[in-house]
Amino acid sequence: MDEFDLDQPLIDIFSPQEHNYWTARHAVEGVQIFGGIGSGKTSGSGRLLALKYLINGFGGLVLTVKPDEKAAWQEYAQLTGRTDDLLIIEPGGEHCFNFLEYESQHATGEKAITENIVEVLKTVIRAGNEKDTGKSDDAFWETALDMLIFNVIDLCKLAYNYISIQDMYDIVQTVPKGEQALQAQTKTAPDKAYRKAMAAAQSNVNVQIDAWFLTLPFDMQERLRENNALFEMEMLEAIPDARLLKFVDQFFVDNFITLSDKTRSIIDFSFSSFLFRLLREPIYSMFCRYASTITPEDSLDGKIILINLPVKIYQKVGRDCQILFKYIWQRAMEKRDQTHNNWPVFLWADEAQNFLHEHDADYQATARSSRIATVYISQNIPNYYACMGGQKAEYRVKSFLGTLATKIFHANADIETNKYASELIGEIYFEDESESVTVAKDFSQTRGKSLRLERIVRAEEFVRLKTGGPLNHYYVEGYLHRQGDRVAKGFNHVKMVFNQVYQPQS
């Protein structure tokens, strides 16, 4: 691709006194759109941004909540001549993405495979826990879940030299509960998934131990035969898999199996319930069973990847799978080599509160340098509070919103969002004239002026904005606010009108 100029104008901003542009540089600094139900946020400013991104050749990722979003993006692609670039992952479709295969192929080493997969899985699981329970601040549960995921994945690798969702699920389901159950399973149920995996891992490690032992000088072999402690120390130093197996065995036997039933069941359920949903169709065929036909890097070639698993239809599993792909996509975009391709890409999420995860604020803080144009659309700020959860939800939401430099506010009846918009736009001194007249023995008249500090746009103004539709001739009003840039009349904000039936110029 050719070099992309970030000063490329995307949107003309007209105000009565001047003419300005909103550019690709502004786009990669992130956009947050707020608006109540029926405010025109998606069909107004959302439609305009989507079409401008497609016209300028952006690739990207689209996440879906409502069933009609696929049709909307098919229309956008058709209007901009990008139909061939729209790739849809959906039940029964021609495309799929095997995330375990992808993470294994893109790891930088054996150790990184486990760490990459663990990071993906726990990010999705924690995002779900925050939304469902409103708590994610307990370090014990997070650490325990991390340890379980790490050791199950390592056990799969040691036993079978590959990782599958089915094997992980079977192992978690058959880990003995208590020391007596462990002893009984070892003697009477060696075919249980956990016991079978441990035996296979030990067998594979024994092969490596035998091969290593034969490479040693004869006198060293004799010394090791006579000193078991020395043998174990040398063996663990020489064979990484043997050391790893020891850690895995210690975790399960000394820590996990001995946990109380209540504690154990909470950790088990968090992991196994997530794996269970991935094993069910159509999710299994879309993300686990077949080789990938789509990868995140396709966006760098101008492809628009749409995950058609609307949360309104597929509920939690649709949400989890889209967060999974989103997180992998974000990491891939951050790692790209801009010396070969610096074309912007976009991340699009309507009803964005459904797709937030713990790394979003950190990711968005560096999205500009990675040329990623994030567009998040939501009704109001309390939506984000409810979905981020935890004791520090308010700070996390405000930190996250601070990373999105452009904000567009449409009609809204939410008091907190309107107050936030009014405070963000700021205050100005208005001239307040006063006059007094005294009629007594002598007539006197005085005039004075004073400065009064007032909100530039009062919170109640956002309730009165036009919401489009036939009554408003399909025009939607909204306030655009830019961080750090004066967009109109010396201010950082401007009131704009968006056309719901906007057609891009050919």
Secondary structure by P-SEA (a helix, b strand, c coil): ccccccccccbbbbcccccccccaaaaaabbbbbbcccccccccaaaaaaaaaaaacccbbbbbcccaaaaaaaaaaaaaccccccccccccccccccaaaaaaaacccaaaaaaaaaaaaaaaaaaaaaaaccccccaaaaaaaaaaaaaaaaaaaaacccccaaaaaaaaacccccaaaaaaaaccccccaaaaaaaaaaaaaaaaaaaaaaaccaaaaaaaaacaaaaaaaaaaacaaaaaaaaaaaaaacccccccaaaaaaaaaacaaaaaaaaccccccccccccccccccccccbbbbbbccccccccaaaaaaaaaaaaaaaaaaaacccccccbbbbbbbcccccccccaaaaaaaaccccccbbbbbbccaaaaaaaacccaaaaaaaaaaaaccbbbbcccccaaaaaaaaaaabbbbbbbbbbbbbbccbbbbbbbbbbbbbbcccccccccccccccccccbbbbbbbbcccccccccccccbbbbccccccc
